[in-house]
Amino acid sequence: MDFTPSEEQAAARGLAARIFGDLSTHERLVAAGTGTDAGLWKELCTAGLPGAVEDIGLLGLVLLLEE
């Protein structure tokens, strides 16, 4: 069994890494408190990541969750 990420999975992982790297700073997390960071959620939705499992499969979802 080959668990090497496909190009699509790797691209989704890179996108998630960029979004979380840019928008999930310590300061933003503290400011959000225990609530949802609306800006981060909007960016994730705009990128289509919440529904990405349909396109990239469960292995792809694991890669996103790792980020």
N, C-alpha and C positions, 0 to 999 in steps of 0.2 A: 504494500500500500504506500502510495506517494503522498506525503503531507506537505510538499513544497507548494507555497502559495502561488496561485495563478497571477498573471499580470493584473487582472482586474482586482483581485484580493489585495495584492501589494499596493496598488494605487489607492484603494479605499483606506488601507492602513496608513499610508503616507498622508492622505488627506486628514484623517482623524488626528494623527500626530501633529500636523500643522495647526489645526483648529484648537486642539487642547493646549498645545504649546503657546499659542498666541493668546488664548482667552481664559485659560485656567491657571492664571498666576495665583500665588498665595494671597496677594492683596484682594483679588476679585473673589476668591473663595471666602475670605474673612468678611468682605463686604456683603456677600450674599447670605451670610449666616447659615441658617438651616434650610433656607428656601431655595428656590430654583433660580439660577442665573438666566434671566430671560434672554440676554444677548447671546450667551453661549448656546442655549437651546435653539434660538432662531437660526444661528449659523449652522448648527448640526442639521436642522430640518431643511434649510436651504440647500445644503450639500447632499441631502437625501440619505443620510446615514441611519436614521431610525428604522427605515424600511429596507435597508441594504441586504438583509439576510435573504431576501427573495432573489437577489441577483448574485450574491457572492457565497451563499451557502453557510452552513454552520461553522466550517473552518474559518471562513472570512469573518463571521461574527466573533469568534474567539480572538482573532487578530485585532478587531476593533476594541473589544473589551480589554485586551491587554494594554492598549494605549490609555 
